[in-house]
Structures are given as C-alpha cells and as structure tokens.
C-alpha cells in the first residue's frame, strides 16, 4: 500500500495501522516544513523501529508532484493500493 505524506501525523498512523494488519507499506513524503520536520523524522524513526524489515516498510523522500520520482517508485515498488 502506498501512503503519501506518510511522515506526517495522519499518514504515519495510517501506515502503522496498515502494517499492524499485515500490509506491506511504501511511504513517500517530501518532508516539507509545514510543521516541524523533526516530528516527521521521529514518526518515521518510530515506524522503522517497529518494522525494521524493508520488505514490509519502504520509505521514499520525494514530492508526489515529481513525475520522475513517482514513475520510479511505481516501477520499483508496484503498489497495489494508494
């Protein structure tokens, strides 16, 4: 499952619930400064600590408006759900 904005409050909690139910999760986030980037980094750190297996949780830093970034992500990860 691809979760956009997965470093934020809502996105990180959605990612955690998906992982808890057994889904593999791919997060993409541009890590903008809409709010404190340290909070977003901490959200990702917590997820990575709980789910260290990169087959279960993959994290990309990029803008969903960046076509090249997203084409590469979809080619590599092949998410079934967004």
C-alpha positions in Angstrom: 0.0 0.0 0.0 1.4 3.4 -1.0 0.9 6.1 1.7 1.6 9.6 0.6 2.5 12.0 3.3 3.4 9.1 5.5 5.8 11.0 7.7 3.0 13.3 9.0 0.7 12.7 11.9 -2.2 11.1 9.9 0.0 9.4 7.3 2.3 7.8 9.9 -0.7 6.5 11.9 -2.4 5.1 8.8 0.9 3.4 7.8 1.2 1.9 11.3 -2.4 0.5 11.2 -1.8 -1.0 7.7 1.4 -2.6 8.9 -0.3 -3.9 12.0 -3.0 -5.6 9.9 -0.3 -7.2 7.8 0.0 -5.0 4.7 3.4 -4.0 3.3 3.7 -0.2 3.2 5.6 2.2 0.9 5.7 5.8 2.2 6.5 8.8 0.1 6.9 12.2 1.8 8.6 15.4 0.7 9.4 16.3 4.3 8.3 19.9 3.8 8.3 22.3 6.7 4.5 22.7 7.0 5.2 21.7 10.6 8.4 20.7 12.5 10.4 18.3 10.3 11.9 16.8 13.4 8.4 15.5 14.3 8.1 13.9 10.9 11.6 12.3 11.2 10.6 11.0 14.6 7.4 9.5 13.2 9.4 7.6 10.6 12.0 6.5 13.1 9.3 5.0 15.3 7.8 3.2 12.3 11.2 1.9 11.3 12.0 0.7 14.8 8.7 -1.2 14.9 9.1 -2.6 11.4 12.8 -2.9 10.5 12.2 -5.2 7.6 12.4 -3.1 4.4 10.2 -5.7 2.7 7.4 -4.6 5.0 8.2 -0.8 5.1 9.9 1.2 2.4 10.4 4.9 2.8 11.0 7.4 -0.1 11.7 11.1 0.2 10.2 12.9 -2.7 7.3 15.1 -4.0 4.3 13.3 -5.3 4.1 16.0 -8.0 7.6 14.9 -9.3 6.6 12.7 -12.2 10.1 11.1 -12.4 10.2 10.3 -8.7 6.7 8.7 -8.8 7.3 6.8 -12.0 10.5 5.3 -10.5 8.6 4.5 -7.2 5.8 2.7 -9.0 8.2 0.8 -11.3 10.3 -0.4 -8.3 7.6 -1.0 -5.7 4.5 -1.8 -7.8 2.0 -0.8 -5.1 -1.5 -2.4 -5.5 -3.3 0.3 -3.4 -2.7 4.0 -3.0 
